Amino acid sequence: MKHRHFAPQLVLVAFSLAVGGCATSGINRGDFNIVSLQEEWQLGQQLDAQIRTQMRVINDATLTSYVNDVGRRIVAQTEMANLPWQFHVVADDEINAFNIPGGHVYVNTGLIARAGNASELAGVLAHEITHGVSRHGTEQLTRQYGLAAVAGLVLGRNPNLVQQIAAQIAAQGAIARFSRGAETEADRYAVRFMTGAGYNANGMVTMFERLLAERRSRPSSVAQFFSTHPLTEDRIATVQAEIQRQGGARGSTNDSQFSRVQARAQSVR
Ligand code: ZN
């Protein structure tokens, strides 16, 4: 299927429709980001093309459409609801998911296979979506490579750096190890967004507990996750406090499709 690849002109059309209604630039409203949203989405297309040469991004009718459905329900709760987000499934047994600039979120089959229910998967997607809405990826790239390099990157003038970043993402399973503040922000807003989308935010808590249990029993299955997300015990407390602040856990824990989707993820090799 072709629909994963937006032609550049379609992205521009989507932008002219979307940006007009999007007055704020992200949750971190006080932060300065030199990259415009349109440039960020073009950078996302470049990075996604390179990531596909390094990782097994699959287009499975069951998995890809389900992850896109869940992702879009959550994105609809954010101020970037009108932008063209894309959710990708990576055939990889490690339990991991990550976001890159430009509204791309990747989730491994290993994570879908091991999640306990739909709300656990939704919690992970909500966390990654929040990194995207907060634009943590472009902030981190600017910090790491400097303003001039990132300005050239978003204009398509630095294909070597695009390749280097894609290789780094493939190796570490994330674009960066974000700051503790960025992770707390992603967790807190994820509670709000997934609750708004109708998912029980307690799924984030049970997913963290599952990750901690995996670290004890099968550490290699969560090595990438813990190298970029080292604070899971603290994060459980943050999420529980945010759930209380939002009026308590509510919404669905599971859906009728999840067990079929999970079986499919377990069968992909
Ligand atoms: Zn994170």
Residues whose N, C-alpha, C, O or C-beta is under 5 A from the ligand:
A	BS01	ZN	E183 A186
